[in-house]
Amino acid sequence: MPREYFVCHSCGERVECSGKERPCEVLNGWLMVSLWKGAETVEHHNFCCVTCLKGWADAQLPQVPNVFLKAFEKGEE
């Protein structure tokens, strides 16, 4: 029987799914995200926990540099 592997997109944790097991049994508690990139283009990402998903989601957002934010602090001129 062919084996299927699922890997966490953030931490690299890997689980194996043999032909005897259903993915829903092996991936209990995992999260899967489908990211549409355009017409007929979808990326699928697997995450072993909410913490890994959050880390990936945070990395997708542009960050405001701390230097810019510090320029607005009171008392600095």
N, C-alpha and C positions, 0 to 999 in steps of 0.2 A: 504494500500500500504506500502511495506517495505521502510524504510528510510535508506539512505546511508550517512555516515559521512566522511568528508575529514579533516585531521588534518595536520597543518604545522609541518614538521619534526624539525624545529628549534625553533619557538616561541610557538607552541601549539595552535595557532588560529584554531578554528574549524568551519566548515560550514556544514550545513545539506542540503541534496539533497532529496527532496521528489520524489515520483514516477511520479509526474506531470511535474517536471523540468528535463531538460537534464543536465548532468554534465558540458557540455561546457558553459551553461548559468550561472550556479552557480559559477563555477571556473574561470570566466573571469579574466584574469590578473595573475592567478596562474601559477607556473612552475612545471613540473613533470620530474623527472629524473629516468631513468632505469639504474641500476648499475649491470652489468654482473659480477657474482662471480664465475662462472665456468659453466660446462656443465649443462644446464637446470636449473640453479640457477640464478634468477634475483631478485634484491631488487628494490622496487619502493618507491620513496620518493616524497612527495608533499611539495611545498614551496609557501607561500602566496605572497612573493615579492622577488625581486632580492637580496635585502640585506640579507634575511634569507638564500637564496641559496649560496651567497658568504661566509657567516659565516660557513655554513656546508662544503663547498668546501675547505676553508682555513684550517678547522680542519682535513681534510683528508690528508693534506700534512705534512710530517715531518718538524719540525722547528729546526733551528740551535740555540742552547742555546746562550743567550746574553753574558754569561761569555766567551765563545769561541770567539765570534766576537770582544769583547773588547780587547782580547789578541793581536789583530792585529792593534790596534789604535797606532798612532805615539806618541812618547814621553814616552811610558811606557816601563819599562825594568824590 
